[in-house]
Amino acid sequence: MENFILYALGLLGGIFTLYLIGILAAPYAPDSIKNDHFECGLPPSSATPKKANFGFFVFAIMFVVADMSGLFVTLFVYSTSVHTQVVAAAFAVILAMAIAIAMKEYYRDQNI
């Protein structure tokens, strides 16, 4: 119990110290744009809107898929049941096939 209290106090002290350093080191420069309500970002710099790159969206989705697959496969791998390990292996194979098909379609659309 004493170790937990020391850990919690050290963690709170570290957070408080970093917060204080942030307050002391950050420049104070209020501006009309900074004090304005921020609902949809900064006002546009030109009359024609810029198109977003679809590749960033695909990269984000692939990151989420890989992250979640890693989580689920890790949870299944550390089980002791054979049935759970078979389900994990099937999940990994289906996920790998889905990623391969998605990337094949993406590269075909990009003509790479």
C-alpha positions in Angstrom: 0.0 0.0 0.0 2.9 2.3 0.7 4.3 1.8 -2.7 1.0 2.7 -4.3 0.8 5.9 -2.3 4.4 6.9 -3.3 3.6 6.1 -6.9 0.4 8.1 -6.9 2.1 11.1 -5.2 5.0 10.9 -7.6 2.6 10.8 -10.6 0.6 13.7 -9.3 3.8 15.7 -8.6 5.1 15.0 -12.1 1.8 16.1 -13.6 1.7 19.2 -11.5 5.4 20.0 -12.4 4.7 19.6 -16.1 1.6 21.8 -15.9 3.6 24.5 -14.1 6.4 24.4 -16.6 3.8 24.7 -19.4 2.3 27.8 -17.8 5.6 29.4 -17.2 7.1 28.6 -20.6 4.1 29.4 -22.8 4.0 32.8 -24.4 1.0 35.0 -23.5 -0.1 36.5 -26.8 -3.9 37.1 -26.9 -5.3 37.8 -30.3 -8.7 38.4 -31.8 -8.6 35.1 -33.6 -7.4 33.2 -30.6 -10.2 34.7 -28.4 -12.9 34.0 -31.0 -15.2 31.0 -30.8 -13.6 28.0 -32.6 -16.3 26.0 -34.2 -15.0 25.1 -37.6 -11.3 26.1 -37.6 -9.7 29.3 -38.9 -11.5 31.4 -41.5 -10.7 30.3 -45.1 -7.7 32.0 -46.7 -9.1 31.8 -50.2 -12.6 31.8 -51.9 -12.1 28.3 -53.4 -12.1 25.5 -50.8 -9.2 23.1 -50.8 -9.9 19.4 -51.4 -8.8 17.0 -48.8 -6.5 14.1 -49.7 -8.3 10.8 -49.5 -5.0 9.0 -48.8 -4.9 10.4 -45.3 -8.4 9.0 -44.6 -7.3 5.5 -45.8 -4.1 5.7 -43.7 -6.2 6.6 -40.6 -8.6 3.7 -41.2 -5.8 1.3 -41.8 -4.1 2.4 -38.5 -7.3 1.8 -36.5 -7.8 -1.6 -38.1 -4.2 -2.6 -37.3 -4.4 -1.2 -33.8 -7.6 -3.1 -33.0 -6.4 -6.3 -34.6 -3.3 -6.2 -32.5 -5.4 -5.7 -29.4 -7.7 -8.6 -30.2 -5.0 -11.0 -31.3 -3.0 -10.2 -28.2 -6.0 -10.9 -26.0 -6.6 -14.2 -27.8 -3.0 -15.4 -27.9 -2.6 -15.2 -24.1 -5.5 -17.5 -23.5 -5.1 -21.1 -22.5 -8.1 -22.5 -24.4 -7.4 -24.1 -27.8 -10.8 -23.0 -29.1 -9.9 -19.3 -28.4 -6.6 -19.7 -30.2 -8.3 -21.2 -33.3 -10.7 -18.2 -33.3 -7.7 -15.9 -33.1 -6.0 -17.6 -36.0 -9.1 -17.4 -38.1 -9.6 -13.7 -37.2 -6.0 -13.0 -38.2 -6.3 -14.8 -41.5 -9.6 -13.0 -42.4 -8.2 -9.7 -41.3 -5.0 -10.2 -43.4 -7.1 -11.1 -46.5 -9.3 -8.1 -46.0 -6.3 -5.7 -45.7 -4.7 -7.3 -48.8 -7.9 -6.9 -50.8 -8.4 -3.3 -49.7 -4.8 -2.4 -50.5 -5.1 -4.1 -53.9 -8.2 -2.1 -54.7 -6.6 1.1 -53.5 -3.5 0.6 -55.6 -5.6 -0.3 -58.6 -7.6 2.9 -58.3 -4.4 4.9 -58.0 -2.8 3.2 -61.0 0.3 2.3 -59.1 
